[in-house]
């Protein structure tokens, strides 16, 4: 296995075993017209990456659930914003880290949301972090709190109760998940809010995902 330096732990990687490379080489040799080895391996690896990229993961499903709860497609900016937070929640535990990816200051980011009539940008990662916790129901609340950047499981429970009115145990049930989606859509994904997000592109200096 080749170690890839500089990647975040959450970044998907491929471990190309010798057996797979040997099989690819055998298949290359079996072709009537031999393709250069490097070109052949590049093509096979690209196909493998493309296949993985099109397979829906839990983030895709969470965003799709939010879209269904809202009764409308989520604007591209909101999907990108939500995806970045869901895939790397521990990197966005405060407004400073969120502002950095948007190419602005913490105060300016808050102003941009407030002027558009949106909730504080910090509300969204807190709410969406619940989905991250639900990605693995076998993980304890304490472990989930650590993964989400909370200082303790008590802080996670209090935050969830404040934002959703649900306990972690309730949120992990199908009924609780549905209630969370409905509450999130009712409060944050209204038609005016979605329209605002749809025109939010110019407020970000950099793409968020």
C-alpha positions as semicolon CSV with decimal commas, in nm:
position;residue;x (nm);y (nm);z (nm)
1;X;0,000;0,000;0,000
2;X;0,128;0,344;-0,089
3;X;0,099;0,610;0,182
4;X;-0,053;0,932;0,050
5;X;0,095;1,229;0,235
6;X;-0,111;1,536;0,319
7;X;-0,460;1,388;0,288
8;X;-0,716;1,435;0,560
9;X;-0,815;1,113;0,740
10;X;-1,170;1,142;0,603
11;X;-1,052;1,162;0,241
12;X;-1,141;0,840;0,054
13;X;-0,835;0,653;-0,069
14;X;-0,775;0,336;-0,270
15;X;-0,545;0,058;-0,155
16;X;-0,420;-0,105;-0,476
17;X;-0,319;-0,455;-0,375
18;X;-0,052;-0,639;-0,573
19;X;-0,308;-0,901;-0,671
20;X;-0,526;-0,634;-0,838
21;X;-0,229;-0,484;-1,022
22;X;-0,122;-0,831;-1,134
23;X;-0,471;-0,903;-1,265
24;X;-0,481;-0,573;-1,453
25;X;-0,142;-0,653;-1,608
26;X;-0,264;-0,998;-1,716
27;X;-0,573;-0,846;-1,875
28;X;-0,357;-0,587;-2,053
29;X;-0,131;-0,859;-2,192
30;X;-0,435;-1,056;-2,309
31;X;-0,558;-0,770;-2,526
32;X;-0,496;-0,807;-2,899
33;X;-0,333;-0,465;-2,916
34;X;-0,117;-0,394;-2,613
35;X;-0,178;-0,050;-2,464
36;X;0,123;0,113;-2,294
37;X;0,128;-0,010;-1,934
38;X;0,109;0,336;-1,773
39;X;-0,180;0,443;-1,999
40;X;-0,365;0,120;-1,928
41;X;-0,325;0,147;-1,549
42;X;-0,430;0,512;-1,558
43;X;-0,744;0,424;-1,751
44;X;-0,837;0,141;-1,515
45;X;-0,774;0,356;-1,207
46;X;-0,984;0,641;-1,351
47;X;-1,270;0,398;-1,413
48;X;-1,242;0,272;-1,056
49;X;-1,252;0,627;-0,916
50;X;-1,547;0,723;-1,136
51;X;-1,741;0,418;-1,017
52;X;-1,674;0,505;-0,653
53;X;-1,768;0,869;-0,709
54;X;-2,111;0,775;-0,846
55;X;-2,198;0,541;-0,559
56;X;-2,422;0,721;-0,312
57;X;-2,281;0,745;0,040
58;X;-2,449;0,850;0,364
59;X;-2,385;1,220;0,291
60;X;-2,567;1,189;-0,043
61;X;-2,856;1,016;0,131
62;X;-2,872;1,279;0,408
63;X;-2,885;1,563;0,155
64;X;-3,146;1,376;-0,049
65;X;-3,357;1,331;0,267
66;X;-3,331;1,704;0,340
67;X;-3,439;1,782;-0,016
68;X;-3,743;1,556;0,015
69;X;-3,833;1,713;0,349
70;X;-3,809;2,059;0,192
71;X;-4,021;1,948;-0,103
72;X;-3,774;2,107;-0,345
73;X;-3,418;2,057;-0,473
74;X;-3,152;2,208;-0,250
75;X;-2,963;2,498;-0,415
76;X;-2,610;2,411;-0,525
77;X;-2,453;2,649;-0,272
78;X;-2,644;2,493;0,016
79;X;-2,558;2,140;-0,100
80;X;-2,189;2,233;-0,122
81;X;-2,196;2,404;0,216
82;X;-2,374;2,108;0,376
83;X;-2,152;1,849;0,208
84;X;-1,831;2,013;0,328
85;X;-1,960;2,020;0,685
86;X;-2,095;1,665;0,681
87;X;-1,780;1,515;0,532
88;X;-1,538;1,707;0,755
89;X;-1,738;1,806;1,068
90;X;-1,441;1,830;1,303
91;X;-1,283;2,091;1,074
92;X;-1,585;2,324;1,105
93;X;-1,662;2,341;1,476
94;X;-1,655;2,722;1,488
95;X;-1,726;3,024;1,269
96;X;-1,358;3,098;1,215
97;X;-1,293;2,772;1,031
98;X;-1,613;2,817;0,829
99;X;-1,518;3,173;0,735
100;X;-1,176;3,059;0,612
101;X;-1,322;2,825;0,352
102;X;-1,554;3,104;0,236
103;X;-1,260;3,342;0,195
104;X;-1,384;3,596;0,449
105;X;-1,371;3,689;0,817
106;X;-1,595;3,548;1,087
107;X;-1,778;3,879;1,134
108;X;-1,826;3,932;0,761
109;X;-1,967;3,582;0,722
110;X;-2,224;3,642;0,996
111;X;-2,322;3,973;0,835
112;X;-2,367;3,807;0,496
113;X;-2,610;3,556;0,645
114;X;-2,793;3,814;0,857
115;X;-2,843;4,055;0,567
116;X;-3,007;3,776;0,370
117;X;-3,239;3,687;0,658
118;X;-3,070;3,351;0,721
119;X;-2,984;3,197;1,056
120;X;-2,628;3,225;1,182
121;X;-2,406;3,002;0,967
122;X;-2,307;2,817;1,282
123;X;-2,664;2,689;1,315
124;X;-2,627;2,478;1,003
125;X;-2,319;2,274;1,103
126;X;-2,469;2,213;1,446
127;X;-2,788;2,080;1,292
128;X;-2,613;1,887;1,016
129;X;-2,367;1,735;1,263
130;X;-2,658;1,528;1,393
131;X;-2,665;1,349;1,057
132;X;-2,296;1,274;1,092
133;X;-2,357;1,109;1,427
134;X;-2,632;0,898;1,271
135;X;-2,393;0,765;1,009
136;X;-2,284;0,493;1,252
137;X;-2,542;0,397;1,512
138;X;-2,300;0,155;1,677
139;X;-2,085;0,446;1,797
140;X;-2,159;0,569;2,149
141;X;-2,281;0,922;2,218
142;X;-1,947;1,000;2,387
143;X;-1,754;0,881;2,082
144;X;-1,988;1,074;1,853
145;X;-1,935;1,390;2,060
146;X;-1,559;1,350;2,019
147;X;-1,591;1,293;1,644
148;X;-1,810;1,601;1,611
149;X;-1,575;1,828;1,805
150;X;-1,785;1,864;2,120
151;X;-1,600;1,882;2,451
152;X;-1,827;1,623;2,611
153;X;-2,128;1,404;2,542
154;X;-2,327;1,629;2,775
155;X;-2,258;1,931;2,554
156;X;-2,367;1,731;2,250
157;X;-2,691;1,628;2,421
158;X;-2,768;1,985;2,531
159;X;-2,697;2,123;2,185
160;X;-2,918;1,863;2,021
161;X;-3,201;1,925;2,265
162;X;-3,173;2,301;2,212
163;X;-3,173;2,280;1,833
164;X;-3,399;1,980;1,770
165;X;-3,592;1,909;2,089
166;X;-3,471;1,548;2,062
167;X;-3,230;1,339;2,262
168;X;-2,949;1,145;2,087
169;X;-3,139;0,821;2,150
170;X;-3,452;0,963;1,986
171;X;-3,259;1,100;1,690
172;X;-3,110;0,757;1,618
173;X;-3,455;0,608;1,557
174;X;-3,630;0,626;1,219
175;X;-3,909;0,830;1,375
176;X;-3,661;1,068;1,535
177;X;-3,467;1,108;1,210
178;X;-3,788;1,193;1,025
179;X;-3,884;1,445;1,292
180;X;-3,539;1,603;1,264
181;X;-3,572;1,634;0,888
182;X;-3,920;1,788;0,912
183;X;-3,811;2,035;1,182
184;X;-3,499;2,132;0,985
185;X;-3,699;2,186;0,667
186;X;-3,974;2,378;0,849
187;X;-3,728;2,616;1,014
188;X;-3,442;2,649;0,766
189;X;-3,552;2,521;0,424
190;X;-3,858;2,733;0,356
191;X;-3,920;2,858;0,002
192;X;-3,779;3,207;0,083
193;X;-3,471;3,052;0,248
194;X;-3,405;2,826;-0,051
195;X;-3,443;3,121;-0,286
196;X;-3,190;3,313;-0,078
197;X;-2,942;3,026;-0,091
198;X;-2,999;3,002;-0,465
199;X;-2,863;3,356;-0,505
200;X;-2,591;3,317;-0,245
201;X;-2,306;3,228;-0,483
202;X;-2,169;3,577;-0,523
203;X;-2,132;3,617;-0,146
204;X;-1,859;3,354;-0,130
205;X;-1,514;3,434;-0,261
206;X;-1,427;3,066;-0,290
207;X;-1,622;2,753;-0,356
208;X;-1,711;2,575;-0,033
209;X;-1,687;2,229;-0,185
